[in-house]
Every structure is written in C-alpha cells, then in structure tokens.
Amino acid sequence: MTTITGNNLDSPVPNFCLAVEQFRRAYGRGIRSAKEFREFLFPYTEASGEDKVFHRLPNEVRGPILAAWGIRGARSALKDSDEKVRTTVHDALLAGDLDDAQFEEGLVAGVVIRWLDLAEWWRFVRGGKLDRPSRRMMLERAYEFGLFDAKWFFENLQTRGGKLHGTDVVADALSKQELTDWLRRIHETGDGSAKGILEAIGWEKITEKTALDALDGILDSTAKKVGLVAPDPVPESRPAVVDDLGANSAPNAGKDPADPKGEAAAGAKDAAAAGTATGGSTPPESTGGAPLVEAREGDADIDGFFGEEDAIIVGDGKPSAAPPPGEEVVPSGGAATGDEEPTGDVSAAARTAVERVRTATGEAEVDWGAHAPDPARSAVEAEAERGDNSPPTARAVPTPLPPFPRPGRRFGR
C-alpha cells in the first residue's frame, strides 16, 4: 500500500473543502448525486474496477469501512492489500451487496477531504450543478476562512466580457431603492473601505443580484489562488541552437577562432587610431626581412617604380635601407660631395643615386627626356597632383616619392 500524507483539516483550504462537502451531502445532493460520487471515486465495469480512493487510505481507516459494509471481516480488512481491497469492492458492487448510497455514507466527508487530492475533489464539485444558494454558501465560507478579502473580491469581480468591474457589477443589477439602502448603510457605519462596502450589502444580496458568470469567475479565481486548480503547464523551453560550423559559419567568417568577438582586433584598431590622432605611429611588426617603411594608401609603389632588377644596389650587393629623415642619399663607396642635389626633393636625390650607380657600373647615361623630374617641384605639389589627400603619417622618408615613369629600356643591354 502506498503511504500518502493526508490533508490538515485545521488549515483554511481543507476546512473550506470540508464545509462544501458537508453542504453537498446535506443539500439534497443537488450539486452531485451519490451515483456521481461513486463513479468519481470507483468507476467500474463487469470486467474490472478502478480504485481512486481506497489505495490512499491507511489500513486502520479503510478496514472499519469495509467491515461496516459487511464485505470483509474486521480483522482481515486491516491486513488486506490495495489489490485485495479493489477486487473486494468491485465484487460487492457487481453482486449488489454495496450500492451507491451506502458507498457515499461509508466514506464520510471528513475521510474524503482528509485523504483525497483536493484538486481532484474540487474538479468533481465544480463540475456539478451549482445554483445561487450553492454559490452563496461557497463564497461565504471562502470569505470566512480567509481565502480572499473584500478588496480582492471587488478587484476580481467582473462581468459582460470585462466591461464592468468591482462595485459596478453589483450596482448594475440593483434597483434605485436597493442602491439607496446600500449607500445609507455605508453612511451609517462610516466605513467606506472594501470591507465596509461588502458588509453593507451582504452576501445574500450579492449572490441574488449579481450575474452568475461574475460569481463563477470569483469561485474559479479563488480556486486558482489557493491551489485547488492545478497551475497552467509551463511551456517547454527549446534548447539553444548550437552552431556546428564553428568559425567557418557565416556569422564567424573571417574571424579569429581565438578571438570570436574581435576584441583584440578592435583594440589594435583603437590603438592605431589613437596613435594617428596624437601624431605618433605604431611600429609595424617584424616580418622577417620585410621593409620597415610602412606604405600608405595612395603612395607610389616603390617596387613597381624601380622593378626587381632596377632596385638601388649598394656596394655589398644588398638593397640599401631607407635613409633616416633629413639625411641625404649617398651612394655606396663614397662620401657625399658638394654636387649632390638638395635632399628636399626626394625625386632629385633618387635620380642622382641612380646616375652615380650606373656611372660606376659603366652603363649608359639615363635619358630622362621630358619625364625628368623637376627638382623645383615640391613633394607637396607632386602629392596634390596625384590626388592623394590622405593625412600624412610618420614615415622613414620625409615625403612620398613622385610617380615618374619607369625607363622604357634596359640600361646597359
């Protein structure tokens, strides 16, 4: 037998249920009949019966009930299992040894409310035929046992699809004389609170005049409030969709797997922007022999200008490093002389370096022709002519190289 903890009849909710069950039995069984009560607790067919009550009762409670019906001995009933009790009651109902009225009388109201699931019992009662006296009794007992107060009652009282609320629901059905009497009693008591307004009219007048749908709404709201109605099921939360594609998925395309939010890249970008704003520069990372001169969008392509074979070669056979700012370009193997052109024009300095290198190697003199750079043209003018309006940045050379064309023939060939 399954052990079930019974309800505490000293608490408000079971006390309210006990009063309703006793009223149901005493009120000519107008709410639910004895047959409906038996069908609720022990429905059966000729083949079998379903026990909804006896398996909840302790042996010392159900034993005397079975013995009083005369279907089991007093001692054996105390030792019967749940299955034995079910088959015994089923056989007695089939044989006519037990009828519906005896079934209800044997299971007294106190036993039913003490051991049954009150939510199931309330569903049985609420599905019965409720008239105005039944509704009045339920509302009065619920108010007396503190299941709701007057303020809650008027806040939840509504009818006509929610068009009327509170005292308007009650006043809508009252005559002029009844409204006058109601106001007079409120004035005499001097209590304009919700409790004073409720007691001034009384439950008899409320249940007599108020629309039935409004009264039923209060009963149902009270049942939900105190737990006699099971709460609405909580919808199952669907699991979050996991991105199986990982870093290759569309939202993560082009992102570093170690930095999916791009925080590191954003930090580097902010640092670069801060350096530009303050006139400084962020030194580029070493690339294993790559030029340390940082190219800027719009600058002349140095490799495209000189070409792989036309790069300036110094005496050790390696490309020369960019000169520090403010220094002249001096060919390898000799010191600067007074013949060098001013270093203010990088184009002239580059041309001088090329001429000296080719003279030293025996190559023919370069015919610059009409494309020879004008030493007098400043780097600013050359840059403006190219349309490069980007702000200057700190670079290894003072100004960008002008875009003069590459020679049309190979020198020395």
Phi, psi and omega per residue, in radians:
M1 nan 2.376 3.133
T2 -1.404 2.234 3.139
T3 -1.475 2.189 -3.113
I4 -2.178 2.310 3.090
T5 -1.342 2.213 -3.087
G6 -1.371 3.045 3.117
N7 -1.468 2.573 3.132
N8 -1.484 1.934 -3.091
L9 -1.249 -0.133 3.098
D10 -1.531 -0.161 3.141
S11 -1.530 2.781 -3.002
P12 -1.071 -0.791 -3.045
V13 -1.145 -0.910 3.077
P14 -1.052 -0.574 3.091
N15 -1.118 -0.736 3.083
F16 -1.093 -0.783 3.140
C17 -1.104 -0.681 3.119
L18 -1.111 -0.715 3.121
A19 -1.128 -0.686 3.132
V20 -1.185 -0.729 -3.134
E21 -1.139 -0.715 3.100
Q22 -1.135 -0.683 3.098
F23 -1.147 -0.699 3.128
R24 -1.023 -0.722 -3.113
R25 -1.303 -0.632 -3.086
A26 -1.430 -0.379 -3.039
Y27 -1.578 0.809 3.067
G28 1.068 0.343 3.140
R29 0.937 0.657 -3.138
G30 -1.269 -0.454 -3.133
I31 -1.363 -0.955 3.106
R32 -2.456 2.416 -3.131
S33 -1.462 2.969 3.102
A34 -1.108 -0.641 3.122
K35 -1.117 -0.764 3.104
E36 -1.110 -0.608 3.120
F37 -1.140 -0.791 3.127
R38 -1.145 -0.719 3.120
E39 -1.134 -0.514 3.098
F40 -1.218 -0.715 -3.053
L41 -1.690 -0.417 -3.111
F42 -2.607 1.252 3.058
P43 -1.257 2.539 -3.108
Y44 -2.672 2.820 2.972
T45 -2.213 -3.101 3.100
E46 -1.155 -0.468 -3.100
A47 -1.383 -0.729 -3.045
S48 -2.801 2.987 3.079
G49 -2.298 2.679 -3.138
E50 -1.960 2.099 -3.107
D51 -1.599 2.101 3.086
K52 -2.018 0.062 -3.073
V53 -2.300 -0.777 -2.978
F54 -1.222 -0.529 3.133
H55 -1.238 -0.211 3.092
R56 -1.554 -0.314 -3.048
L57 -1.566 2.441 3.009
P58 -1.139 2.767 -3.138
N59 -1.012 -0.682 -3.102
E60 -1.244 -0.238 3.090
V61 -1.650 -0.817 -3.080
R62 -1.404 -0.447 3.126
G63 -0.991 -0.942 3.121
P64 -1.069 -0.524 3.122
I65 -1.168 -0.801 3.123
L66 -1.117 -0.683 3.131
A67 -1.167 -0.665 3.120
A68 -1.144 -0.524 3.072
W69 -1.351 -0.236 3.130
G70 1.355 0.390 -3.133
I71 -1.811 -0.132 3.069
R72 -2.603 2.694 3.058
G73 -1.271 2.741 -3.073
A74 -1.099 -0.698 -3.105
R75 -1.367 -0.756 -3.111
S76 -1.169 -0.544 -3.135
A77 -1.134 -0.509 3.134
L78 -1.261 -0.306 -3.087
K79 -1.889 -0.061 -3.070
D80 -1.189 2.511 3.057
S81 -1.409 3.013 3.121
D82 -1.060 -0.725 -3.130
E83 -1.167 -0.680 3.117
K84 -1.124 -0.718 3.111
V85 -1.131 -0.737 -3.131
R86 -1.063 -0.829 -3.123
T87 -1.180 -0.619 3.138
T88 -1.138 -0.813 3.128
V89 -1.143 -0.691 3.131
H90 -1.091 -0.774 3.125
D91 -1.123 -0.678 -3.132
A92 -1.154 -0.675 3.111
L93 -1.196 -0.691 3.111
L94 -1.148 -0.691 -3.101
A95 -1.371 -0.223 -3.107
G96 1.501 0.103 3.094
D97 -1.255 -0.256 -3.132
L98 -2.437 2.171 3.120
D99 -1.911 -3.125 -3.056
D100 -1.186 -0.679 -3.123
A101 -1.150 -0.760 3.098
Q102 -1.113 -0.643 3.129
F103 -1.065 -0.773 -3.122
E104 -1.249 -0.678 -3.136
E105 -1.180 -0.589 3.129
G106 -1.223 -0.651 3.085
L107 -1.609 1.539 -3.075
V108 -1.171 2.869 -3.064
A109 -1.041 -0.686 -3.124
G110 -1.107 -0.687 3.126
V111 -1.188 -0.729 -3.120
V112 -1.084 -0.856 -3.084
I113 -1.276 -0.527 -3.126
R114 -1.210 -0.623 -2.959
W115 -2.040 -0.254 -3.121
L116 -1.469 2.798 2.984
D117 -1.260 2.068 -3.038
L118 -1.169 -0.503 3.094
A119 -1.156 -0.700 3.088
E120 -1.171 -0.733 3.124
W121 -1.096 -0.727 -3.134
W122 -1.135 -0.647 3.088
R123 -1.085 -0.647 3.095
F124 -1.150 -0.804 -3.114
V125 -1.229 -0.754 -3.078
R126 -1.151 -0.446 3.110
G127 -1.427 0.019 3.136
G128 -1.473 -2.991 -3.123
K129 -1.577 1.819 -3.121
L130 -1.739 2.152 3.038
D131 -1.820 -3.071 -3.089
R132 -1.126 -0.736 3.075
P133 -1.056 -0.645 3.118
S134 -1.159 -0.742 3.125
R135 -1.145 -0.703 3.122
R136 -1.074 -0.790 -3.133
M137 -1.042 -0.779 -3.104
M138 -1.151 -0.738 -3.120
L139 -1.197 -0.721 3.120
E140 -1.075 -0.790 -3.119
R141 -1.189 -0.668 3.117
A142 -1.113 -0.682 3.114
Y143 -1.209 -0.696 -3.135
E144 -1.149 -0.679 -3.119
F145 -1.474 0.078 3.045
G146 1.347 0.402 3.096
L147 -1.255 -0.399 2.999
F148 -2.718 2.833 3.093
D149 -1.975 3.120 -3.066
A150 -1.137 -0.682 -3.131
K151 -1.088 -0.802 3.118
W152 -1.102 -0.653 -3.120
F153 -1.062 -0.857 -3.109
F154 -1.256 -0.527 3.113
E155 -1.197 -0.506 -3.084
N156 -1.809 -0.057 3.135
L157 -1.414 2.119 3.112
Q158 -2.703 2.749 -3.135
T159 -2.656 3.103 3.133
R160 0.947 0.833 3.092
G161 1.161 0.445 3.111
G162 1.551 0.127 -3.126
K163 -1.278 -0.573 3.140
L164 -2.013 2.460 -3.125
H165 -2.346 2.653 2.983
G166 1.040 -2.333 -3.083
T167 -1.129 -0.387 3.112
D168 -1.115 -0.552 3.130
V169 -1.128 -0.734 -3.127
V170 -1.288 -0.784 -3.074
A171 -1.179 -0.458 -3.097
D172 -1.093 -0.513 -3.090
A173 -1.721 -0.041 -3.102
L174 -1.543 2.620 3.039
S175 -1.388 3.032 -3.141
K176 -1.109 -0.715 3.133
Q177 -1.146 -0.680 3.129
E178 -1.169 -0.660 3.069
L179 -1.136 -0.691 3.125
T180 -1.115 -0.773 3.118
D181 -1.097 -0.671 3.132
W182 -1.098 -0.816 3.137
L183 -1.156 -0.625 3.139
R184 -1.123 -0.729 -3.137
R185 -1.189 -0.629 3.077
I186 -1.119 -0.711 3.125
H187 -1.154 -0.697 -3.113
E188 -1.172 -0.684 -3.138
T189 -1.380 -0.425 -3.123
G190 1.232 0.283 -3.111
D191 -1.970 1.781 3.125
G192 -1.664 0.225 3.106
S193 -1.304 3.013 3.118
A194 -1.052 -0.687 3.117
K195 -1.140 -0.740 3.120
G196 -1.134 -0.680 3.116
I197 -1.149 -0.712 -3.138
L198 -1.159 -0.806 -3.105
E199 -1.241 -0.389 3.129
A200 -1.237 -0.482 3.135
I201 -1.780 -0.591 3.065
G202 1.479 2.676 -3.121
W203 -1.187 -0.529 -3.140
E204 -1.084 -0.820 3.141
K205 -1.210 -0.652 3.139
I206 -1.093 -0.878 -3.102
T207 -1.266 -0.372 3.120
E208 -1.391 -0.620 -3.019
K209 -1.799 -0.515 -3.041
T210 -1.259 2.542 3.129
A211 -1.051 2.521 -3.083
L212 -1.117 -0.618 -3.129
D213 -1.157 -0.528 3.088
A214 -1.238 -0.710 3.106
L215 -1.156 -0.726 3.112
D216 -1.135 -0.602 3.087
G217 -1.094 -0.668 3.089
I218 -1.162 -0.736 3.113
L219 -1.064 -0.781 -3.128
D220 -1.183 -0.694 3.110
S221 -1.143 -0.643 3.095
T222 -1.141 -0.764 3.129
A223 -1.048 -0.704 3.084
K224 -1.171 -0.680 -3.084
K225 -1.095 -0.679 -3.054
V226 -1.745 0.038 3.057
G227 1.577 0.267 3.085
L228 -1.407 -0.191 3.056
V229 -2.077 2.284 -3.137
A230 -1.068 2.416 3.129
P231 -1.116 2.713 3.114
D232 -1.060 2.403 -3.131
P233 -1.093 2.413 3.122
V234 -1.377 2.210 3.136
P235 -1.093 2.457 -3.137
E236 -1.184 2.324 3.105
S237 -1.397 2.255 -3.137
R238 -1.328 2.416 -3.137
P239 -1.124 2.604 3.127
A240 -1.145 2.470 3.141
V241 -1.307 2.164 -3.127
V242 -1.634 2.294 3.126
D243 -1.397 1.783 -3.133
D244 -1.285 -0.315 -3.099
L245 -1.379 -0.297 3.066
G246 1.136 -2.342 -3.052
A247 -1.237 -0.289 -3.118
N248 -1.527 -0.077 -3.135
S249 -1.253 2.877 -3.063
A250 -1.031 -0.775 3.140
P251 -1.138 -0.431 -3.080
N252 -1.830 0.111 -3.086
A253 -1.076 2.353 3.092
G254 1.347 0.120 -3.124
K255 -1.759 2.655 3.085
D256 -1.309 2.143 3.141
P257 -0.981 -0.560 3.138
A258 -1.335 -0.297 3.137
D259 -2.352 1.206 -3.025
P260 -1.103 -0.486 -3.115
K261 -1.505 -0.101 3.120
G262 1.247 0.420 -3.103
E263 -1.166 -0.702 -3.126
A264 -1.146 -0.761 3.137
A265 -1.128 -0.700 3.114
A266 -1.123 -0.663 3.105
G267 -1.130 -0.718 3.119
A268 -1.135 -0.684 3.133
K269 -1.139 -0.723 3.113
D270 -1.119 -0.695 3.136
A271 -1.124 -0.705 3.119
A272 -1.134 -0.715 3.118
A273 -1.125 -0.670 3.110
A274 -1.137 -0.688 3.123
G275 -1.128 -0.690 3.122
T276 -1.154 -0.715 -3.112
A277 -1.136 -0.556 -3.117
T278 -1.617 0.095 3.106
G279 1.448 0.063 -3.140
G280 -1.709 -2.956 3.133
S281 -2.575 2.678 3.084
T282 -1.700 2.073 -3.092
P283 -1.089 2.327 3.122
P284 -1.199 2.664 3.115
E285 -1.226 2.634 3.120
S286 -1.165 2.340 -3.111
T287 -2.019 0.388 3.071
G288 1.251 0.959 3.085
G289 1.748 -0.076 3.115
A290 -1.217 2.702 -3.118
P291 -1.041 2.495 3.120
L292 -1.491 -0.101 3.111
V293 -1.398 2.127 -3.120
E294 -1.469 2.068 -3.127
A295 -1.290 2.563 3.113
R296 -2.038 2.500 -3.127
E297 -1.009 2.213 -3.129
G298 1.769 -0.268 3.105
D299 -1.203 2.780 3.089
A300 -1.186 2.492 3.091
D301 -1.380 1.818 -3.052
I302 -1.088 -0.772 3.127
D303 -1.128 -0.659 3.113
G304 -1.189 -0.477 -3.118
F305 -1.324 -0.890 -3.091
F306 -1.500 -0.557 -3.052
G307 1.434 2.878 -3.120
E308 -1.146 -0.619 -3.058
E309 -1.625 -0.207 -3.090
D310 -1.807 0.214 3.131
A311 -1.147 2.635 -3.137
I312 -1.170 2.190 -3.121
I313 -1.939 2.282 3.105
V314 -1.725 -3.103 -2.986
G315 -1.096 -0.515 -3.106
D316 -1.498 0.075 3.072
G317 1.460 0.131 -3.140
K318 -1.974 2.618 3.095
P319 -1.043 2.451 -3.098
S320 -1.317 2.546 3.080
A321 -1.335 2.727 3.140
A322 -1.131 2.384 -3.120
P323 -1.222 2.616 3.058
P324 -1.083 2.712 3.126
P325 -1.008 2.342 3.093
G326 1.558 -0.117 3.133
E327 -1.757 2.734 -3.129
E328 -1.466 2.744 3.039
V329 -1.511 1.988 -3.068
V330 -1.992 2.214 3.114
P331 -1.140 2.688 -3.118
S332 -1.185 2.460 3.063
G333 1.650 0.039 3.136
G334 -2.745 2.690 3.116
A335 -1.506 2.896 3.137
A336 -1.193 2.433 3.103
T337 -1.944 3.126 3.131
G338 -1.376 -0.092 -3.102
D339 -1.455 -0.228 -3.059
E340 -1.135 2.547 3.115
E341 -1.326 2.783 -3.102
P342 -1.019 2.504 -3.119
T343 -1.397 -0.075 3.119
G344 -1.122 -0.459 3.088
D345 -1.897 1.911 -3.093
V346 -1.160 -0.531 3.135
S347 -1.089 -0.773 3.120
A348 -1.146 -0.694 3.129
A349 -1.120 -0.714 3.119
A350 -1.136 -0.714 3.125
R351 -1.098 -0.736 3.129
T352 -1.070 -0.725 -3.136
A353 -1.127 -0.718 3.137
V354 -1.123 -0.775 -3.127
E355 -1.061 -0.741 -3.099
R356 -1.199 -0.679 -3.142
V357 -1.153 -0.750 -3.110
R358 -1.245 -0.577 3.058
T359 -1.133 -0.695 -3.132
A360 -1.190 -0.512 -3.129
T361 -1.617 -0.013 3.096
G362 1.466 0.213 3.136
E363 -1.425 2.759 -3.101
A364 -1.151 2.726 -3.139
E365 -1.208 2.483 -3.123
V366 -1.290 2.270 3.050
D367 -1.633 1.675 -3.073
W368 -1.254 -0.523 3.072
G369 1.083 -2.540 -3.089
A370 -1.274 -0.217 -3.095
H371 -1.626 0.111 -3.135
A372 -1.074 2.353 3.135
P373 -1.182 2.498 3.135
D374 -1.499 2.005 -3.119
P375 -1.064 -0.480 -3.081
A376 -1.332 -0.314 -3.130
R377 -1.303 2.222 -3.105
S378 -1.354 2.809 3.112
A379 -1.135 -0.545 3.131
V380 -1.147 -0.741 3.124
E381 -1.133 -0.726 3.115
A382 -1.089 -0.702 -3.139
E383 -1.216 -0.627 3.085
A384 -1.175 -0.614 3.118
E385 -1.147 -0.579 3.111
R386 -1.311 -0.250 -3.125
G387 1.429 0.390 -3.129
D388 -1.581 1.768 -3.116
N389 -1.800 0.180 -3.128
S390 -1.189 2.553 -3.106
P391 -1.133 2.524 -3.130
P392 -1.185 2.602 3.063
T393 -2.179 2.855 3.132
A394 -1.180 2.159 -3.091
R395 -2.344 2.940 -3.124
A396 -1.302 -0.365 3.132
V397 -1.971 2.678 -3.063
P398 -1.105 -0.791 -3.068
T399 -2.425 2.780 -3.138
P400 -1.219 2.716 3.119
L401 -1.290 2.460 3.082
P402 -1.333 2.627 -3.076
P403 -1.513 1.225 3.055
F404 -1.517 2.656 -2.978
P405 -1.229 2.697 3.089
R406 -1.279 2.497 3.140
P407 -0.992 2.523 -3.067
G408 -1.413 -0.099 3.134
R409 -2.414 2.831 3.100
R410 -1.439 2.250 -3.124
F411 -1.327 2.417 3.089
G412 1.402 0.169 -3.130
R413 -2.104 nan nan
